[in-house]
Amino acid sequence: MEDLRQFKADLVVTAGDMVNGFSSSRACWDMARSLGLPMLKGNHEGYLCKLTADRQAPEWTSELYSPSRENLKQFSIEEMARMAQLPSCLEFKAGNGFCLTHASLVSERFNSKGQITLSDYESHFSQSNAACIVRGHDHRFVDHPGLPKQVFSIGSVGHARDGLQKAQYAFFDLLPDQTWQMSVRSIDYPHELALEQMLSSGLLERGGVISQLIYYEVKHQHPLLFRFLDFYKTWPAHGEQEIRKAFYQFMGRELPDLKPV
């Protein structure tokens, strides 16, 4: 925020996932609310809302959602009610319409994997009349060409998946021809402190495999989480013991020289 203040932006918006499985999730949430920033509901806020509605639902009891269950302990019932009211998209009139959403206009978990096809566009983004659509979720900054409208993916402030241990955010400037231009700001931040907080908080033990994947992904700037989820889909059995077996085999392949914390 200190870096951002020097640019005197007309509007600052958070695109969701302020609560994202890190030990600092509550602090990030409190900071955004204290600044009065418009906020979108990301898939991680969605997880907490669904856990609040039904904590015993089978899809939420697996170790895949242990970090979300840990984050949920930090919020009261009243705070969760406010979180549930967060919008899934925001639209602005500037530049023939500017639409901001977390992942897509129909899904909070749509992953472009770096590319949005025309079919993806029709399914996930054609519902808005805005000339420009901006989405988050993928932790990468991408300008998606060749679509009927301008579509941009914006990264993650503290959890980039582009190999940089930087805090990153995007600016959007309206050009004279009423199109939008994205620029990315990357600055140093004490990621070692974030890692130390995850260790000292005990989240790696309580959050299980997913928390450990997030920890190692940030530490080594190696894309682990999505790769592991794809890997685990092919694992012959599921359950707490099985996910740990899959984790150790996966990590041995991805980071063979890793020394576990």
C-alpha positions in Angstrom: 0.0 0.0 0.0 2.9 2.4 0.7 4.1 1.8 -2.9 0.6 2.4 -4.3 0.0 5.7 -2.6 2.6 7.5 -4.7 0.5 7.0 -7.8 -2.8 8.6 -6.6 -5.0 6.0 -8.3 -8.6 7.0 -9.0 -9.8 3.7 -7.5 -8.2 0.7 -5.8 -10.1 -2.6 -5.8 -9.1 -6.0 -4.4 -10.1 -8.9 -6.7 -10.8 -11.5 -4.1 -8.8 -14.2 -2.2 -7.8 -11.9 0.7 -8.5 -15.0 2.8 -6.4 -17.6 1.1 -5.0 -20.3 3.4 -2.0 -18.2 4.7 -1.6 -17.5 8.4 -1.8 -13.8 7.6 -5.3 -14.1 6.0 -7.1 -12.4 8.9 -4.6 -9.5 8.9 -5.0 -9.0 5.1 -8.8 -9.1 5.5 -8.7 -6.5 8.3 -6.4 -4.2 6.4 -8.6 -4.2 3.3 -11.7 -3.5 5.3 -9.9 -0.7 7.3 -9.0 1.0 4.1 -12.6 0.8 2.8 -11.5 -0.8 -0.5 -14.1 -2.4 -2.7 -13.7 -6.1 -2.5 -14.7 -9.1 -4.6 -15.5 -12.6 -3.3 -12.8 -15.0 -4.5 -12.9 -18.7 -4.4 -11.2 -18.8 -1.0 -13.8 -16.5 0.5 -16.3 -18.8 -1.2 -14.8 -21.8 0.5 -15.2 -20.2 3.9 -18.8 -19.2 3.2 -19.7 -22.8 2.1 -18.0 -24.2 5.2 -20.0 -21.8 7.3 -23.2 -23.1 5.7 -22.4 -26.8 6.1 -19.2 -27.7 7.9 -19.9 -31.4 7.6 -20.5 -31.5 3.8 -18.3 -34.3 2.5 -16.6 -32.1 -0.2 -15.3 -29.8 2.6 -14.0 -32.3 5.1 -11.0 -33.6 3.1 -7.5 -32.4 3.8 -7.6 -30.4 0.5 -9.6 -27.8 2.5 -7.7 -27.9 5.8 -6.2 -24.4 5.3 -9.7 -23.0 4.8 -11.0 -24.7 7.9 -8.1 -23.2 9.8 -8.9 -19.7 8.4 -12.5 -20.1 9.3 -11.6 -20.3 13.0 -10.4 -16.6 12.8 -13.8 -15.2 11.9 -17.1 -14.7 13.8 -20.5 -15.6 12.5 -21.2 -11.9 11.9 -18.0 -11.4 10.0 -18.8 -14.4 7.8 -22.3 -13.0 7.1 -20.5 -9.8 5.8 -18.1 -11.9 3.7 -21.0 -13.8 2.1 -22.4 -10.5 0.9 -19.2 -9.6 -1.1 -20.1 -9.2 -4.8 -18.8 -11.6 -7.5 -18.2 -8.8 -9.9 -18.0 -5.0 -10.1 -18.8 -2.9 -13.2 -17.8 0.7 -13.9 -19.0 2.9 -16.8 -15.6 4.3 -17.7 -14.2 3.4 -21.1 -17.3 1.8 -22.6 -17.5 -0.4 -19.5 -15.0 -2.0 -17.2 -15.9 -5.2 -15.4 -13.8 -6.8 -12.6 -14.4 -10.3 -11.5 -12.4 -12.9 -9.6 -12.2 -15.9 -11.9 -15.1 -15.6 -14.3 -18.6 -14.3 -14.4 -20.1 -17.7 -13.9 -17.5 -19.6 -11.8 -15.3 -18.5 -8.9 -12.8 -21.3 -9.8 -12.3 -21.0 -13.6 -8.6 -21.4 -14.3 -7.4 -20.1 -17.7 -4.0 -21.8 -17.4 -2.6 -18.8 -19.2 -4.9 -18.8 -22.2 -8.6 -17.9 -22.8 -10.0 -19.4 -25.9 -13.1 -18.1 -27.8 -15.1 -21.0 -26.3 -13.9 -20.0 -22.8 -14.9 -16.4 -23.5 -18.4 -17.3 -24.6 -18.9 -19.5 -21.6 -17.4 -17.3 -18.9 -17.2 -13.7 -20.0 -19.8 -12.9 -22.7 -22.4 -12.2 -20.0 -21.1 -8.6 -19.5 -21.6 -5.7 -21.8 -18.4 -4.1 -20.6 -15.8 -3.5 -23.3 -13.0 -4.6 -20.9 -13.1 -7.5 -18.4 -10.4 -8.0 -15.8 -10.1 -11.2 -13.8 -7.8 -12.5 -11.1 -7.5 -16.1 -9.7 -4.6 -17.5 -11.9 -1.8 -15.6 -10.1 -0.4 -14.4 -13.4 -0.6 -11.3 -15.5 -1.8 -12.0 -19.0 -3.3 -9.9 -21.8 -5.6 -12.3 -23.7 -5.7 -11.3 -27.4 -8.1 -12.3 -30.2 -11.3 -12.0 -28.2 -14.4 -9.9 -28.8 -13.5 -7.7 -25.8 -10.4 -6.8 -24.0 -9.8 -9.5 -21.3 -6.9 -9.3 -18.8 -5.8 -11.7 -16.1 -4.1 -10.0 -13.1 -1.8 -11.7 -10.7 -1.6 -12.1 -7.0 -0.1 -9.4 -4.7 1.9 -11.8 -2.5 1.7 -15.2 -4.2 2.9 -14.9 -7.7 3.3 -17.9 -9.9 5.6 -16.3 -12.5 8.9 -17.1 -10.8 9.3 -13.7 -9.0 9.4 -13.3 -5.3 7.8 -9.9 -5.6 4.7 -8.2 -4.4 2.8 -7.4 -7.6 -0.3 -5.4 -8.6 -1.8 -4.1 -11.8 -2.7 -0.6 -13.0 -5.2 0.1 -15.7 -5.1 3.3 -17.7 -7.9 4.5 -20.1 -6.3 5.5 -23.4 -7.7 8.2 -25.7 -9.3 5.6 -28.0 -11.3 4.3 -25.0 -9.3 1.0 -24.7 -7.5 0.0 -21.6 -3.8 -0.5 -21.0 -2.5 -2.8 -18.2 0.9 -2.2 -16.5 2.3 -4.3 -13.7 4.1 -3.0 -10.7 6.6 -5.5 -9.0 8.3 -4.5 -5.7 10.3 -6.3 -3.1 8.5 -7.6 0.0 9.7 -9.7 2.9 8.5 -13.0 1.7 10.8 -14.6 4.3 8.7 -13.1 7.0 5.6 -14.6 5.5 7.3 -18.0 5.5 8.4 -17.6 9.1 4.8 -16.7 10.1 3.5 -19.8 8.4 6.1 -21.9 10.4 5.6 -20.2 13.7 1.8 -20.3 13.5 1.7 -24.1 13.2 -0.3 -23.8 10.0 1.9 -26.3 8.2 0.9 -29.0 10.6 -2.8 -28.1 11.0 -3.3 -27.1 7.3 -1.7 -30.3 6.1 -0.5 -31.0 2.5 -2.1 -28.0 0.9 -0.5 -25.6 3.4 2.9 -27.3 2.8 2.5 -26.9 -0.9 1.8 -23.2 -0.6 4.8 -22.8 1.7 7.2 -24.5 -0.7 5.7 -22.8 -3.7 6.4 -19.4 -2.2 9.8 -20.4 -0.8 11.1 -21.9 -4.1 9.0 -20.0 -6.6 8.1 -23.3 -8.2 4.6 -23.9 -9.4 3.4 -26.7 -7.1 -0.2 -26.4 -6.0 -2.1 -26.7 -9.3 0.4 -29.4 -10.5 -0.2 -31.4 -7.4 -4.0 -31.1 -7.7 -3.8 -32.5 -11.3 -1.4 -35.2 -10.1 -3.8 -36.2 -7.2 -6.7 -36.6 -9.6 -4.9 -39.6 -11.1 -4.0 -41.1 -7.7 -5.8 -44.5 -7.4 -7.3 -43.8 -3.9 -8.2 -40.7 -1.9 -8.2 -40.0 1.9 -5.9 -38.4 4.4 -3.2 -41.1 4.3 -3.4 -41.3 0.5 -3.0 -37.6 -0.1 0.1 -37.7 2.0 1.5 -40.6 0.0 0.7 -38.7 -3.2 2.3 -35.5 -1.7 5.6 -37.2 -0.9 5.9 -38.9 -4.3 5.0 -35.6 -6.1 7.5 -33.5 -4.1 10.2 -36.1 -4.7 9.7 -35.6 -8.4 9.3 -31.8 -8.4 11.9 -30.9 -5.8 14.2 -33.9 -5.4 16.7 -32.0 -3.3 14.1 -30.7 -0.9 14.7 -30.9 2.9 11.3 -30.9 4.6 10.8 -28.2 7.3 
